[in-house]
Amino acid sequence: MKILLLAHAFNSLAQRLFVALREAGHEVSVELDIADAVTEEAVALWNPEVVIAPFLKRRIPESVWSRRLCLVVHPGPPGDRGPAALDWALLQGRREWGVTVLQAVQDFDAGPVWAWRGFAVPDGLDKASLYRRAVCEAAVPAVMEALARVVPGSAVPAPVAAPALAGLGWQPPVGPGQRAIDWQRQGSAEVLRRIRSADSHPGAQGALFGEPCRLFDAHETTARTRAWVPAFDEAAPGTVLGRRGPGLLVRTRDGAVWIGHVRRDMARTRALGAGDLGDVGGREPATALKLPATRAFAVESAGLPELGVPLHRDDIGGEEEWDELRYLERGPPGARVGWLEFHFHNGALSERQAARLIEALAFARHRDARVLVLAGGPDFFCNGIHLHEIEAAAHAADDSAADASMRHIEAMDDVCLAILQMTDRLTVSVLRGNAGAGGCFLALAADRVWLREGVVLNPHYRNMGNLHGSEYWTYLLPRRAGAEKARSLMRERLPMGARAAVGAGLADEVLVPGDGAAPSALQAFEALAWQRALQLAAAPDIAVQVGAKAARRATDEAARPLAAYRAEELAQMRRNFYGFDPSYHVARHHFVHRKPHARTPRQIALHR
Ligand code: COA
């Protein structure tokens, strides 16, 4: 079928559908929802049999839906309507939720249902994670089922009837007060529920150090953490008690929570001399940056105790302790597997995080494990250098975006180098979540790359203002995919599904768990990846495999040192950062501030 994907942004779900529909043999073009006239033009140019709208913030124009079958993917079960479906699902503590594919009509989410899928809402997920995991997983089969019902040549194919769940209907947007944080009154569970319902957008309104801000990336605390804080019981709700990585520990009415990221109030940002960031007449300023809480409140939090936890937490037992990094180990002596998770918010890697990751890799290297698994985070393996931190540097008196970009890419390269130089064991990148740009090539630095089905990769850089990229990609990509394929991947700049990545040589395997008892697809994949890593560590020829790897590295190094690849890549990056063409700085600024798109990128708009 000829399909037009119409979306506000080419987000995770739109990319996932783009990949899945093309794999299923459909011809897919994309138009970003910029203006009605542009949508009309796209439909006229592409002449699709079906328009699929995975993520819209506005109505599809009547001129389109009245003449063409338009299927909207709504992140709620049949009967649910409105623009804040997942926000309400989390606020109301729903245990079961769903995704519906329905036909666009005059009223929002009121058309006939074509297909739907239900799912269980896992504990502890924020809205964005629920979207990236459960909604994306369920939406793909629901869209496929809806398409299977389209009768070629028939103007109005029969829609399916779907059972409406109880207590659903039109739900308005969530008002800011409906999930504001009141430290005096709310307990930890309520605080977490409110923040998670608003994460990643728009964030829950609250205050830290007496200053209004938006709160994101909230985590539970353990009794152990609370016990570390002197006079914890006497501390007033709202008091910031300690720090860890990006996070601040904040007292609630009945305990405490970690707050990983915040967006500070705009007036305050301006008072701090952040330059002309532009006001928007009483509305929420679009220019406030979401940053790690310890960075946004660097001065206020400087004197707080650092409540670190051991990287290797197998032995401490009890409740799960939140941190960005975690190392686990399993297996019999002589065949052990080390498993390093780096759960960096949104997969972005800052200088601070790169330094921690390098420390963790050094720790892992001293462990007696034959295989080291690099497990990234559950939502994202990695998305490359931290563009928000770089943007923030543009407003600092003693820094610049160009300098911060250079430091970030050097730090990221150091991480890749540490992995490449681990020649005394096998390394495996296990991609539980998506990877983009430098984060993809970080994965490729390992000896093996195993993917979860449904993972989407963006193994290219140029979508970010024509960035050349580093992370030794000029060594890693041709080595895996061949020179020709490497060139076409970089040129085409398209998202790639897990099977296509294996087909192109970027990854070695898609691990597909059988129907088991695991509570979620992610846990089933993790269990299988552990099993496969343990088998690898116990392989009779593991020493031979490690020896062959070390020999290949030595041969490659003799042919062309890694330092030469790095120097050449960084010379190009210097041009991107400091040169006369500001494309990267403009693209980054637009990306971190989520500026609306002015046009659809050519590589996905096949009709243009
Ligand atoms: N630095 C900082 N934040 C990043 C990031 C990065 N490198 N990559 C993604 N994010 C953030 C986004 O700002 C967004 O934040 P928010 O939702 O909290 O506001 C969140 O991660 C999700 O990103 P989004 O773009 O909505 O996800 P997606 O699944 O639609 O797209 C990518 C995934 C990888 C295609 C896209 O995020 C991207 O292009 N990232 C930049 C990659 C890059 O150029 N890195 C630098 C060169 S190494």
Residues whose N, C-alpha, C, O or C-beta is under 5 A from the ligand:
A	BS01	COA	F10 N11 S12 S200 N346 A348 N383 G384 I385 H386 L387 H388 G436 A437 G438 N458 M464 F591
